[in-house]
Each structure stands twice: as C-alpha cells, then as structure tokens.
Amino acid sequence: MATQLLSDNQRFKLDREDDRVFYRDPRFVHHLDQGFRSRLTQLYRERIPPCATVLDLGSSWVSHLPEDVTYDRVIGHGMNEAELQANERLDQHWIQDFNRDQRVPLDSASVDVCLAVAAWQYWTQPEAIAEELLRVTRPGGEIIVAFSNRMFFTKAPQIWTDSSDQEHLDYVESVLSAQGWINVERIAESTRASGIAGLWGANGDPFFAVIGHRSRP
Ligand SMILES: C[S@@+](CC[C@H](N)C(=O)[O-])C[C@H]1O[C@@H](n2cnc3c(N)ncnc32)[C@H](O)[C@@H]1O
C-alpha cells in the first residue's frame, strides 16, 4: 500500500469529466517550447545509457529522446492511440487512465528509466503510481519527472493548480521519497526563447525536473 500524502481536496480537479473524453482527439502539437525540449533531450542524453529499457509515461507523438541514440527498448504509455501510433521512438505502447487504475502492466524490475514529461501534474493518485514505478524499475534505475509552468488547468488536481514552481518540485520529491525512491535530485533552470525573441534575451519555458533512484540491493 502506497504511503498517502494528499488530502481529498488536493486531488480535486475542476473538470470532473472522464479524462478519456478530454484525450479522445489527438493533439499533434508541442506542449513545451523549443528551449525546454532541447534541455530535456540533453538531460536524457546525459542520463540514459543506450542499453536501457525506457518507459515514457504520459507520452504523446514525441518522446524527446536524442534522435541519434538507439535504446534497447522504449515503451510508451499515454491516453491517445493515434498520438502513440505516430511516436516513432516507441517499440510498444498501451493506453491507460492512471486516475482510474494505477497498476502498471509491466513485470517487476523490467525497466531502467521511467520518464514523465508534463504528465505527473494530471495524476490524482501519484503515490500509488510512484510506488508502482518503483516496482517496475530495476535496482539502480531511475525516474525523471520533467515539467514546466504550463498545464491544462481544469484537468490538473488542486495540489498542482494552487502551487508555485518551487512547491511543484517539493511535492514531486516528497511523493517519490515517501514511496522509497532515494537520492532525489532537482533541476530548476530558465531556458532561452527561440528565434528573434531569444536573441533579444527573452526566456522560454522554464525547465524543472525531479530525478529519483531505486536503491541497489
Ligand atoms: C501535456 S501532455 C504531455 C505529452 C508528452 N509527454 C509531451 O511531452 O508532449 C499530458 C499527457 O499526460 C498524460 N495524461 C493526462 N491525464 C492522464 C491520466 N488521467 N492518466 C494517464 N495519463 C494521463 C497523457 O498522456 C497526456 O498526453
């Protein structure tokens, strides 16, 4: 049983309609700007060895992995079949609403790295998911939770909508730590906007990541 941290109020979303309705139609758009995506791909290049089995949670038509690196296996999870079908990085994928069922249909210790990009913020039961992800991750493996300061406001639970960027980092770290993830690291950086705005010094989407590790026996 996962260690529960959130109150019922903190799990509350303004839009109570089934999430599967919201994600029924594919969105072939970028949810994060070029600066954010470049920083994320750089992080993946530094952190994920090519021999890894990678699990991209809350995926879409893009996974942000470096194009020139071939991983052992990339497994995708998401909410829209057409988006996941279009994601050329995925070797396999499945659809699942984590707000209804948090069980991850993968064997224990079968994944090296779990990724969640702009996805954790929509989970109303993050404790149970973090516990499941620890189960499916091999000893020595890690989880990288990345996000910026944007969201589909009505679909995010109150714990996210009512918090600052700093509090988002604290929150993700606390949930991971409570389920047994260790040596949790945090990254908080600004990015540069692309194009002429960037040349004039404008910022892009801020980059945040929380990285947890599964202990070795
Ligand atoms: C803003 S998109 C981010 C997509 C992708 N990770 C990216 O970087 O473009 C949010 C994603 O969160 C996931 N998501 C949202 N609600 C979910 C839910 N109830 N259960 C499982 N996943 C959910 C979906 O896969 C959705 O595509």
The ligand as an ORCA input file, in Angstrom:
! r2SCAN-3c Opt
* xyz 0 1
  C       0.633     17.903    -21.901
  S       0.561     16.237    -22.442
  C       2.275     15.794    -22.485
  C       2.543     14.767    -23.534
  C       4.018     14.388    -23.735
  N       4.615     13.822    -22.545
  C       4.846     15.532    -24.284
  O       5.894     15.820    -23.716
  O       4.429     16.119    -25.281
  C      -0.057     15.422    -20.984
  C      -0.074     13.912    -21.051
  O      -0.383     13.407    -19.762
  C      -0.992     12.133    -19.885
  N      -2.171     12.077    -19.014
  C      -3.051     13.061    -18.751
  N      -4.050     12.623    -17.954
  C      -3.782     11.328    -17.701
  C      -4.442     10.319    -16.950
  N      -5.589     10.534    -16.318
  N      -3.878      9.084    -16.927
  C      -2.731      8.823    -17.583
  N      -2.061      9.741    -18.294
  C      -2.582     10.978    -18.361
  C      -1.405     11.975    -21.355
  O      -0.593     11.001    -21.967
  C      -1.128     13.337    -21.949
  O      -0.682     13.249    -23.283
*
